[in-house]
Amino acid sequence: MSSRETFENLFNNKMSIDEAREFLIDLYTKGESATDIADAASVMREHSIKLDLSTELRDSAIDVVGTGGDKSGSFNISSTVSLLLSSMGCVVAKHGNRSITSNSGSADLLEELGINLNLSTQKQVEMLEGVGFTFIFAMNHHPAMKHIMPIRKSIPHRTIFNLLGPLTNPAGARKYLLGVFSPEFIQVVAEALRELDVIRAYVVSSDDGMDEISLATTTQYAFIENGSISRGVIDPREYGLSLAPKEAIVGGDAKENADITRAIFDGSSTDAQRDIVLLNAAFALHADGKASSIKEGLSMAREAIDSGICTKHLDRIVQSSNSLGE
């Protein structure tokens, strides 16, 4: 039986608990291949409650997302970058969940900012069309995980599901800035993205253990474009940014992290908080095709924050989500 067929059985609840555990443990023991990850992600997408996007809108959509599990304690960098991109005219289909390994997950932050997370898929599409942002609340879109989660939790080490979340966007986004919790998974996730037919994507993992582009040290990456994968290293100093310790971007609970996001947008944050968002946004803008280079992306993101558009657009997103939820 192929890997894909086995995943079909798993998601269709046609495997016993023991069979499922053995399958997931065997995958972990041998090391998940790119095809294993792509097959699992594809099946998980098929079993999700999807957003019915036009081909044009789907091809425009980008997700800025990480695997989590890096235990860095940072504020919600990816979500802040997502909101920034949306204010700049990007189409951001943000896939995320509540906190699992941190004090504040993307859902917790966005809810604290006033965004209504419980929209129907039709309303999510309307929001994406109207304000260029929607939040796809993972717990509402992956019903098959209800029977898989207890099996996953019964295994005392990570499973393939620790890598799958970012790859299973129910909007079918084809552009990514995707963070993984360890550099050892950059290549295999990049190859899986290539099999999943992405248009353009960065897979990043920092050398100090973040599933983001770090401001404290170098970050390794893979870039996928036109079916080819290139590898490299990101040094913030190459883009005129000063290094800052991880402690400088530590966050807290949802309220504290929401305050940091607002402060970045209104210009009252620390330099480190602002710079790590600018750096990640620059790579996301390049992945999205809005910037022809990282330096251009950095300049565009800086200009967007300085203009005050981010705060105004966040208000539009909040208003849209709540009016659509009425």
LUMDODO-783748 format. One record per residue (C-alpha): residue number from 1; residue in one letter; z, x, y. Coordinates in nm, 2 decimals, m for minus. Layout:
   num   residu       zz       xx       yy
   NUM        a        Z        X        Y
...
***
This chain:
   num   residu       zz       xx       yy
     1        m     0.00     0.00     0.00
     2        s    m0.09     0.13     0.34
     3        s     0.16     0.20     0.62
     4        r     0.01    m0.10     0.81
     5        e     0.04    m0.33     0.52
     6        t     0.40    m0.23     0.47
     7        f     0.48    m0.30     0.84
     8        e     0.31    m0.64     0.81
     9        n     0.55    m0.72     0.52
    10        l     0.84    m0.59     0.72
    11        f     0.76    m0.80     1.03
    12        n     0.68    m1.11     0.81
    13        n     1.02    m1.07     0.65
    14        k     0.86    m1.03     0.31
    15        m     1.07    m0.72     0.21
    16        s     1.43    m0.72     0.08
    17        i     1.69    m0.55     0.30
    18        d     1.70    m0.26     0.05
    19        e     1.32    m0.22     0.04
    20        a     1.31    m0.22     0.42
    21        r     1.59     0.04     0.45
    22        e     1.42     0.26     0.20
    23        f     1.09     0.24     0.38
    24        l     1.24     0.33     0.72
    25        i     1.45     0.61     0.57
    26        d     1.15     0.75     0.39
    27        l     0.94     0.75     0.71
    28        y     1.22     0.93     0.89
    29        t     1.26     1.19     0.61
    30        k     0.89     1.28     0.60
    31        g     0.85     1.25     0.97
    32        e     0.65     0.97     1.13
    33        s     0.29     1.04     1.18
    34        a     0.08     0.93     1.48
    35        t    m0.09     0.67     1.25
    36        d     0.25     0.54     1.13
    37        i     0.36     0.49     1.49
    38        a     0.03     0.34     1.60
    39        d     0.02     0.10     1.30
    40        a     0.38    m0.01     1.36
    41        a     0.32    m0.06     1.73
    42        s     0.00    m0.25     1.66
    43        v     0.18    m0.48     1.41
    44        m     0.48    m0.53     1.64
    45        r     0.24    m0.62     1.93
    46        e     0.06    m0.88     1.71
    47        h     0.40    m1.04     1.62
    48        s     0.51    m1.05     1.98
    49        i     0.49    m1.34     2.22
    50        k     0.20    m1.20     2.43
    51        l     0.10    m1.25     2.79
    52        d    m0.25    m1.40     2.81
    53        l    m0.41    m1.17     3.06
    54        s    m0.78    m1.15     3.15
    55        t    m0.95    m0.83     3.03
    56        e    m0.97    m0.71     3.39
    57        l    m0.60    m0.76     3.45
    58        r    m0.50    m0.60     3.12
    59        d    m0.71    m0.29     3.19
    60        s    m0.55    m0.27     3.53
    61        a    m0.19    m0.29     3.41
    62        i     0.04     0.01     3.39
    63        d     0.38     0.04     3.23
    64        v     0.64     0.30     3.34
    65        v     0.88     0.31     3.05
    66        g     1.10     0.53     2.83
    67        t     1.24     0.53     2.48
    68        g     1.59     0.56     2.62
    69        g     1.85     0.74     2.41
    70        d     1.86     1.05     2.64
    71        k     2.22     0.98     2.74
    72        s     2.15     1.13     3.08
    73        g     2.35     0.86     3.27
    74        s     2.08     0.86     3.54
    75        f     2.01     0.56     3.77
    76        n     1.71     0.34     3.67
    77        i     1.43     0.58     3.76
    78        s     1.15     0.41     3.57
    79        s     1.23     0.07     3.71
    80        t     1.25     0.20     4.07
    81        v     0.92     0.38     4.02
    82        s     0.77     0.05     3.89
    83        l     0.87    m0.14     4.19
    84        l     0.74     0.14     4.42
    85        l     0.40     0.13     4.24
    86        s     0.38    m0.24     4.28
    87        s     0.43    m0.22     4.65
    88        m     0.13     0.02     4.66
    89        g    m0.11    m0.22     4.49
    90        c    m0.07    m0.12     4.13
    91        v    m0.05    m0.39     3.86
    92        v     0.28    m0.32     3.69
    93        a     0.37    m0.49     3.36
    94        k     0.72    m0.36     3.31
    95        h     0.85    m0.40     2.95
    96        g     1.22    m0.35     2.91
    97        n     1.55    m0.47     2.79
    98        r     1.92    m0.48     2.87
    99        s     2.13    m0.17     2.84
   100        i     2.16    m0.02     2.49
   101        t     2.25     0.34     2.55
   102        s     2.32     0.34     2.92
   103        n     2.54     0.15     3.17
   104        s     2.24    m0.03     3.31
   105        g     1.91    m0.11     3.14
   106        s     1.60    m0.22     3.33
   107        a     1.68    m0.59     3.28
   108        d     2.03    m0.53     3.42
   109        l     1.90    m0.36     3.73
   110        l     1.62    m0.61     3.81
   111        e     1.86    m0.90     3.76
   112        e     2.11    m0.74     4.00
   113        l     1.83    m0.69     4.26
   114        g     1.78    m1.07     4.24
   115        i     1.47    m1.10     4.02
   116        n     1.46    m1.39     3.78
   117        l     1.39    m1.25     3.43
   118        n     1.36    m1.58     3.24
   119        l     1.00    m1.69     3.32
   120        s     0.76    m1.84     3.07
   121        t     0.46    m1.61     2.97
   122        q     0.24    m1.82     3.19
   123        k     0.47    m1.77     3.49
   124        q     0.49    m1.40     3.42
   125        v     0.11    m1.38     3.44
   126        e     0.11    m1.57     3.76
   127        m     0.37    m1.33     3.90
   128        l     0.16    m1.03     3.80
   129        e    m0.14    m1.18     3.96
   130        g     0.05    m1.27     4.28
   131        v     0.27    m0.97     4.35
   132        g     0.14    m0.71     4.11
   133        f     0.47    m0.69     3.91
   134        t     0.62    m0.88     3.62
   135        f     0.91    m0.80     3.39
   136        i     0.85    m0.86     3.02
   137        f     1.20    m0.91     2.88
   138        a     1.18    m0.75     2.53
   139        m     1.45    m0.97     2.38
   140        n     1.24    m1.28     2.46
   141        h     0.91    m1.14     2.33
   142        h     0.98    m0.99     1.99
   143        p     1.13    m1.26     1.77
   144        a     1.06    m1.07     1.45
   145        m     1.32    m0.81     1.56
   146        k     1.60    m1.06     1.49
   147        h     1.58    m0.99     1.12
   148        i     1.49    m0.62     1.16
   149        m     1.77    m0.52     1.39
   150        p     2.05    m0.55     1.14
   151        i     1.85    m0.34     0.90
   152        r     1.79    m0.08     1.17
   153        k     2.15    m0.08     1.27
   154        s     2.26    m0.02     0.91
   155        i     2.08     0.32     0.90
   156        p     2.30     0.60     1.03
   157        h     2.02     0.79     1.20
   158        r     1.73     0.70     1.43
   159        t     1.43     0.52     1.29
   160        i     1.07     0.47     1.40
   161        f     1.20     0.18     1.61
   162        n     1.36     0.44     1.85
   163        l     1.00     0.54     1.94
   164        l     0.83     0.20     1.93
   165        g     0.97     0.00     2.23
   166        p     0.75     0.16     2.50
   167        l     0.44     0.12     2.28
   168        t     0.47    m0.25     2.22
   169        n     0.41    m0.40     2.56
   170        p     0.32    m0.77     2.50
   171        a     0.09    m0.75     2.80
   172        g    m0.12    m0.49     2.62
   173        a    m0.10    m0.25     2.92
   174        r    m0.35     0.04     2.87
   175        k    m0.20     0.29     3.12
   176        y     0.14     0.45     3.09
   177        l     0.39     0.69     3.22
   178        l     0.59     0.71     2.90
   179        g     0.91     0.91     2.85
   180        v     1.04     1.02     2.51
   181        f     1.40     1.14     2.44
   182        s     1.29     1.47     2.29
   183        p     0.99     1.70     2.35
   184        e     0.93     1.72     1.97
   185        f     0.79     1.37     1.99
   186        i     0.55     1.42     2.28
   187        q     0.24     1.51     2.07
   188        v     0.28     1.25     1.80
   189        v     0.34     0.97     2.06
   190        a     0.04     1.09     2.26
   191        e    m0.17     1.08     1.95
   192        a    m0.04     0.73     1.87
   193        l    m0.13     0.62     2.22
   194        r    m0.48     0.75     2.17
   195        e    m0.51     0.55     1.85
   196        l    m0.39     0.25     2.05
   197        d    m0.69     0.30     2.29
   198        v    m0.51     0.37     2.61
   199        i    m0.72     0.44     2.92
   200        r    m0.50     0.71     3.06
   201        a    m0.14     0.81     3.00
   202        y     0.13     1.07     3.04
   203        v     0.39     1.13     2.78
   204        v     0.68     1.32     2.92
   205        s     1.01     1.47     2.81
   206        s     1.22     1.71     3.01
   207        d     1.37     2.04     2.90
   208        d     1.71     1.91     2.99
   209        g     1.68     1.61     2.76
   210        m     1.56     1.33     2.98
   211        d     1.30     1.07     2.90
   212        e     1.17     1.11     3.26
   213        i     1.03     1.39     3.46
   214        s     1.33     1.59     3.56
   215        l     1.42     1.74     3.90
   216        a     1.67     1.98     3.74
   217        t     1.43     2.19     3.53
   218        t     1.08     2.18     3.38
   219        t     0.93     1.89     3.19
   220        q     0.68     1.90     2.91
   221        y     0.39     1.65     2.90
   222        a     0.08     1.54     2.72
   223        f    m0.20     1.37     2.92
   224        i    m0.44     1.13     2.74
   225        e    m0.77     1.05     2.90
   226        n    m1.11     0.97     2.76
   227        g    m0.98     1.02     2.41
   228        s    m0.86     1.37     2.46
   229        i    m0.51     1.51     2.49
   230        s    m0.41     1.80     2.71
   231        r    m0.06     1.96     2.73
   232        g     0.13     2.12     3.01
   233        v     0.46     2.18     3.19
   234        i     0.57     2.02     3.52
   235        d     0.78     2.23     3.76
   236        p     0.90     2.03     4.06
   237        r     0.88     2.34     4.28
   238        e     0.51     2.35     4.24
   239        y     0.49     2.03     4.44
   240        g     0.73     2.15     4.72
   241        l     1.04     1.98     4.57
   242        s     1.37     2.15     4.54
   243        l     1.55     2.16     4.21
   244        a     1.86     1.95     4.19
   245        p     2.12     1.93     3.91
   246        k     2.13     1.62     3.68
   247        e     2.46     1.52     3.84
   248        a     2.26     1.45     4.16
   249        i     2.07     1.16     4.00
   250        v     2.36     1.01     3.79
   251        g     2.39     0.63     3.83
   252        g     2.65     0.38     3.72
   253        d     2.65     0.01     3.65
   254        a     2.38    m0.24     3.75
   255        k     2.53    m0.29     4.10
   256        e     2.55     0.08     4.17
   257        n     2.20     0.14     4.04
   258        a     2.06    m0.14     4.25
   259        d     2.23     0.01     4.56
   260        i     2.06     0.34     4.48
   261        t     1.72     0.17     4.44
   262        r     1.76    m0.01     4.77
   263        a     1.88     0.31     4.94
   264        i     1.57     0.50     4.82
   265        f     1.35     0.22     4.96
   266        d     1.52     0.21     5.30
   267        g     1.55     0.58     5.35
   268        s     1.93     0.61     5.31
   269        s     1.94     0.77     4.96
   270        t     2.01     1.14     4.89
   271        d     1.71     1.38     4.87
   272        a     1.75     1.42     4.50
   273        q     1.74     1.04     4.43
   274        r     1.43     1.00     4.64
   275        d     1.26     1.31     4.51
   276        i     1.29     1.23     4.14
   277        v     1.14     0.89     4.21
   278        l     0.86     1.05     4.42
   279        l     0.78     1.30     4.14
   280        n     0.77     1.04     3.86
   281        a     0.57     0.80     4.09
   282        a     0.31     1.07     4.15
   283        f     0.24     1.12     3.78
   284        a     0.23     0.74     3.73
   285        l    m0.02     0.70     4.02
   286        h    m0.24     0.96     3.86
   287        a    m0.22     0.78     3.52
   288        d    m0.31     0.46     3.70
   289        g    m0.61     0.62     3.86
   290        k    m0.48     0.54     4.22
   291        a    m0.44     0.92     4.29
   292        s    m0.69     1.19     4.21
   293        s    m0.42     1.45     4.18
   294        i    m0.04     1.48     4.15
   295        k    m0.01     1.61     4.51
   296        e    m0.21     1.32     4.64
   297        g     0.01     1.08     4.44
   298        l     0.32     1.25     4.58
   299        s     0.19     1.21     4.94
   300        m     0.10     0.84     4.87
   301        a     0.44     0.76     4.73
   302        r     0.62     0.93     5.02
   303        e     0.41     0.74     5.27
   304        a     0.48     0.41     5.10
   305        i     0.86     0.46     5.12
   306        d     0.85     0.59     5.48
   307        s     0.64     0.28     5.58
   308        g     0.91     0.04     5.47
   309        i     0.67    m0.15     5.25
   310        c     0.88    m0.11     4.94
   311        t     1.18    m0.30     5.07
   312        k     0.94    m0.58     5.19
   313        h     0.76    m0.59     4.86
   314        l     1.08    m0.61     4.66
   315        d     1.18    m0.91     4.87
   316        r     0.84    m1.07     4.78
   317        i     0.90    m0.99     4.41
   318        v     1.24    m1.15     4.42
   319        q     1.11    m1.46     4.60
   320        s     0.81    m1.50     4.36
   321        s     1.02    m1.47     4.05
   322        n     1.27    m1.73     4.17
   323        s     1.01    m1.98     4.30
   324        l     0.81    m1.95     3.98
   325        g     1.13    m2.02     3.78
   326        e     1.21    m2.34     3.96
***
